[in-house]
Amino acid sequence: MATIKDIAKHAGVSVTTVSRALNGYSDVNEKTRDKIKAVAKELNYSPNLLARSLVMKKTKTIGLLVSGMQIEGSKDNFTYEVLCGINDCAGERGYDLILFSTNTELQQEKTYNQLCQERKVDGVILQGIKTDDPYLREVVESDIPCVLVDIPIESDSVGYVTTDNKEGAKKAVEHLIGLGHRQIGMINGHKQAFVSQERLEGYRLALEEAKLDFKEENVVDGAFSESEAQVQAAELLKKNPKITAIFCASDLMALGTIKAAAGMGKQVPQALSVAGFDDIILASYSSPTLTTIAQDRYQIGYESAILLIQILEGKAGSRKKVLNTNLIKRESTAKNHEA
């Protein structure tokens, strides 16, 4: 097996130069670096990653730490699409990726720092963290570089990537208002999710700008669950029969709302318009197909990895990235015939 010494001999440079070139140091000129890489490839050189990590005190490994990962969430593919974006970006930049999970109970038993040190990661991308999770405070206090998905916290070692949730929700509700709906309900997620707070604010803003009253009783939480949203939507429609449209803070909850409407003999969209948020794969296959706000989950992952690697490599720049959304009009929304 070829060693760094073999490469140095063939390339006519010192062992130190080979080491610095292969480890990405900027003080090796491009021509020499290219020559060393070519020789390494020719000799089928395979680096000793363990030895390199001991010398550099870096493993070139980043972690995706997911909180609350459950089989029920597999329908929306959120974690998988974010993971694909992170994986592609990490691979392009020479980093390995590992996935590990946690929940609120586990966070009481093992600190964030312990978890990261056990996994030997240089930095972490956190997804699914609730605003009241113990790890959130630990992340801010830790010196382990971190990027949060959908939690807006910034520091020298912490950044975040999110979608413009407020503007996305506003677009959905404006679409319903444009169709003549004046009594519009909302099925939100839960109060411990930053995106729920933002999407509620977008809903409120759209109503306010249209000179429509915001009514607390027209908003219920569906816990981002299809089954829970079905229950909550049925209750909402029974209490407020004048509602002609519902904006749901996720597509899964929108599918639950459509089921609730069907159970009450209300046809969608003839008697009730329903709009979602996410544009999951099922949105274009449901019956009726779902009007929704599309967010690019793959890009969330990709941008999270870019940002984390920038922090790890000491590069200056913004510690936040906010992605845009698109309104996708399909069959689940229609003009309000009562207007």
C-alpha positions in Angstrom: 0.0 0.0 0.0 1.4 3.4 -1.0 2.3 5.9 1.7 2.9 9.6 1.8 6.6 9.0 1.6 6.1 7.1 -1.7 4.1 10.0 -3.1 6.8 12.5 -2.0 9.5 10.5 -3.7 7.6 10.2 -7.0 6.5 13.8 -7.0 9.9 15.1 -6.0 8.6 17.1 -3.0 8.8 16.8 0.8 6.6 14.6 2.9 5.3 17.8 4.6 4.3 19.3 1.2 2.4 16.1 0.3 0.6 16.1 3.7 -0.4 19.8 3.4 -1.6 19.4 -0.2 -3.8 16.3 0.5 -5.3 18.0 3.6 -6.3 21.1 1.7 -3.9 23.7 3.1 -3.8 26.9 1.1 0.0 27.4 1.2 0.6 24.8 -1.4 0.4 26.2 -5.0 -2.2 24.8 -7.3 0.3 23.3 -9.8 2.1 21.3 -7.0 -1.2 20.3 -5.5 -2.5 18.9 -8.8 0.8 17.0 -9.4 0.6 15.5 -5.9 -3.0 14.4 -6.4 -2.2 12.9 -9.8 0.7 10.9 -8.3 -1.6 9.8 -5.3 -4.2 8.6 -7.8 -1.6 6.8 -9.9 -0.2 5.0 -6.8 -3.8 4.1 -5.5 -3.0 6.0 -2.3 -5.7 5.6 0.4 -5.4 8.0 3.3 -5.4 6.7 6.9 -8.5 8.7 8.1 -8.0 7.7 11.7 -4.4 8.9 11.7 -5.4 12.1 9.8 -8.1 12.9 12.4 -5.6 12.4 15.2 -3.1 14.8 13.7 -5.6 17.4 12.5 -8.0 17.0 15.4 -10.7 16.9 12.8 -12.6 13.9 11.4 -14.1 15.6 8.2 -17.4 14.2 9.4 -20.6 16.1 9.9 -23.7 14.8 11.7 -27.4 15.2 11.0 -29.1 15.1 14.4 -32.9 14.5 14.0 -35.2 15.0 16.9 -38.5 13.1 17.1 -37.9 10.9 14.0 -40.9 8.5 13.8 -42.4 6.2 11.2 -45.5 8.4 11.1 -43.4 11.1 9.5 -42.3 9.0 6.6 -45.3 10.0 4.5 -44.0 13.6 4.0 -40.4 12.5 3.2 -39.1 15.7 4.9 -36.1 14.1 6.7 -35.1 12.0 3.7 -35.1 15.0 1.3 -33.1 17.2 3.7 -30.7 14.2 4.2 -30.2 13.9 0.5 -29.3 17.6 0.1 -26.8 17.4 3.0 -25.3 14.1 1.7 -24.7 15.5 -1.8 -23.1 18.7 -0.6 -21.0 16.9 2.0 -19.8 14.4 -0.6 -18.8 17.2 -3.1 -16.7 18.9 -0.4 -15.0 15.7 0.9 -17.0 15.3 4.1 -18.6 12.2 5.5 -22.1 12.3 6.9 -23.7 10.3 9.8 -27.3 10.3 10.9 -28.2 10.1 14.6 -31.5 10.8 16.4 -32.8 12.1 19.7 -36.0 13.0 21.5 -36.9 15.1 24.5 -36.5 12.2 26.9 -33.1 11.2 25.6 -32.0 14.9 25.8 -32.5 14.7 29.6 -30.1 11.7 29.8 -27.2 12.8 27.6 -25.9 16.3 26.8 -25.6 17.6 23.3 -21.8 17.8 23.7 -21.6 14.2 24.9 -23.7 13.0 21.9 -21.5 14.9 19.4 -18.2 13.8 21.0 -19.3 10.1 21.0 -20.1 10.3 17.3 -16.8 12.2 16.7 -18.3 14.8 14.4 -16.7 18.2 13.6 -20.1 19.9 13.4 -23.8 19.1 13.4 -27.0 20.0 11.5 -30.1 19.8 13.8 -33.6 19.2 12.5 -36.9 18.7 14.3 -35.8 20.5 17.4 -38.6 22.1 19.4 -38.4 25.6 20.8 -38.5 24.1 24.4 -36.0 21.2 23.8 -33.1 21.1 26.3 -30.6 20.9 23.4 -31.5 24.3 22.0 -29.9 26.1 24.9 -26.9 23.7 24.9 -26.4 24.4 21.1 -26.0 28.1 21.7 -23.6 27.5 24.6 -21.5 24.8 22.9 -18.4 25.5 20.8 -19.3 22.7 18.4 -20.3 24.3 15.1 -23.9 23.8 14.3 -26.6 24.7 11.8 -30.3 24.6 12.8 -33.1 23.8 10.4 -36.0 26.1 11.0 -34.8 27.7 14.3 -33.5 31.3 13.8 -30.5 31.4 16.1 -27.2 33.0 15.0 -23.7 33.3 16.5 -20.1 32.8 15.4 -20.5 29.0 15.6 -24.3 28.7 15.0 -26.3 29.4 11.8 -29.7 28.4 10.5 -31.5 27.6 7.2 -35.2 28.0 6.9 -38.0 28.7 4.4 -39.8 32.0 4.4 -42.7 30.4 6.3 -44.5 33.7 7.0 -44.6 34.7 3.4 -45.5 31.2 2.3 -48.6 31.0 4.6 -49.6 34.6 3.5 -49.5 33.5 -0.1 -51.8 30.5 0.6 -54.3 32.6 2.5 -54.2 35.4 -0.1 -55.0 32.8 -2.7 -58.1 31.7 -0.7 -59.2 35.3 -0.2 -58.8 35.9 -3.9 -61.3 33.1 -4.5 -63.9 35.0 -2.5 -63.5 33.2 0.8 -64.0 35.3 3.9 -64.4 32.7 6.7 -61.1 31.0 6.6 -59.9 28.5 9.3 -56.4 27.3 10.0 -55.1 24.0 11.2 -51.6 24.8 12.6 -48.9 22.4 13.8 -47.9 22.9 17.5 -46.8 25.8 19.6 -43.3 24.4 20.1 -42.4 24.7 16.4 -41.0 27.9 15.1 -42.6 27.3 11.7 -46.0 27.1 13.3 -45.5 30.6 14.8 -44.4 31.9 11.5 -47.2 30.3 9.5 -49.8 31.6 12.0 -48.4 35.1 11.6 -48.6 34.8 7.8 -52.3 33.7 8.1 -53.0 36.6 10.4 -51.2 39.1 8.1 -53.2 38.0 5.0 -56.5 38.5 6.9 -55.4 41.8 8.3 -54.4 43.2 4.9 -57.7 42.1 3.4 -59.6 43.8 6.3 -60.9 40.5 7.6 -61.2 39.7 11.3 -58.7 37.3 12.8 -60.7 34.9 15.1 -58.8 32.9 17.6 -61.6 30.2 17.5 -60.9 29.6 13.8 -57.4 28.3 14.6 -56.7 24.8 16.0 -53.5 22.7 16.3 -53.2 19.5 14.4 -49.7 18.5 15.6 -48.5 18.0 12.0 -50.4 14.7 12.1 -52.9 13.6 9.5 -55.1 11.8 12.0 -55.0 14.6 14.6 -55.8 17.1 11.9 -58.8 15.0 10.8 -60.2 15.1 14.3 -59.5 18.9 14.8 -60.8 19.9 11.4 -64.1 18.0 12.1 -64.5 19.8 15.4 -63.6 23.2 13.8 -66.2 22.8 11.1 -68.9 21.7 13.6 -68.3 24.7 15.8 -67.9 27.2 12.9 -70.1 26.0 10.0 -69.7 29.3 8.1 -66.0 28.4 7.4 -65.7 27.8 3.6 -61.9 27.4 3.4 -59.1 26.1 5.6 -55.3 26.7 5.4 -53.3 23.9 6.9 -49.7 24.3 8.0 -48.7 21.0 6.4 -49.9 18.8 3.6 -50.4 15.9 5.8 -52.8 17.9 7.9 -54.5 19.1 4.7 -55.1 15.5 3.7 -56.6 14.8 7.2 -58.8 17.9 6.7 -60.1 16.6 3.4 -60.9 13.3 5.1 -62.8 15.2 7.8 -64.8 17.1 5.2 -65.7 13.9 3.4 -66.9 12.4 6.7 -69.2 15.3 7.1 -70.6 15.1 3.6 -68.7 18.3 2.5 -67.2 18.0 -1.0 -63.7 19.6 -1.5 -63.5 22.1 -3.2 -67.2 22.6 -3.9 -68.2 23.1 -0.2 -64.8 23.6 1.3 -61.5 24.8 -0.1 -58.3 23.3 1.5 -54.7 24.5 1.0 -51.6 22.9 2.5 -47.9 23.7 3.0 -44.9 21.6 1.8 -45.8 20.1 -1.6 -45.1 16.6 -0.5 -45.2 13.9 -3.2 -48.7 12.8 -2.1 -50.1 16.4 -2.8 -50.2 15.7 -6.5 -51.7 12.2 -6.1 -54.5 12.9 -3.6 -58.1 13.2 -4.6 -58.6 16.1 -5.2 -55.0 17.1 -5.9 -53.8 19.5 -3.3 -53.2 23.3 -3.6 -50.1 23.9 -1.5 -47.1 26.0 -0.8 -43.9 24.3 -2.1 -40.7 24.5 -0.1 -37.5 22.9 -1.4 -36.5 20.4 1.3 -33.5 19.1 -0.7 -32.2 22.7 -1.0 -32.7 23.2 2.8 -30.4 20.3 3.3 -27.9 21.4 0.7 -27.7 25.0 2.0 -27.4 23.7 5.6 -24.3 21.7 4.7 -22.8 24.6 2.8 -23.3 26.9 5.8 -21.9 24.3 8.3 -18.8 23.7 6.2 -18.2 27.4 5.9 -18.3 27.7 9.7 -16.0 24.7 10.1 -13.5 26.1 7.6 -13.5 29.5 9.3 -15.0 31.4 6.4 -16.7 34.7 7.1 -20.2 35.5 5.9 -23.9 35.4 6.8 -24.9 32.7 9.3 -28.4 32.4 7.9 -30.2 31.4 4.7 -33.9 31.9 4.0 -35.4 30.1 1.0 -38.4 31.2 -1.0 -41.7 29.4 -1.5 -44.1 28.9 -4.5 -47.9 28.6 -4.5 -48.9 25.5 -6.4 -52.6 25.7 -7.5 -54.4 22.4 -7.9 -57.9 21.0 -7.5 -58.5 21.4 -3.7 -59.3 25.1 -3.9 -62.1 26.8 -5.8 -64.2 30.0 -5.9 -66.6 30.5 -3.0 -70.0 30.2 -4.5 -71.6 31.7 -1.4 -69.7 34.9 -1.8 
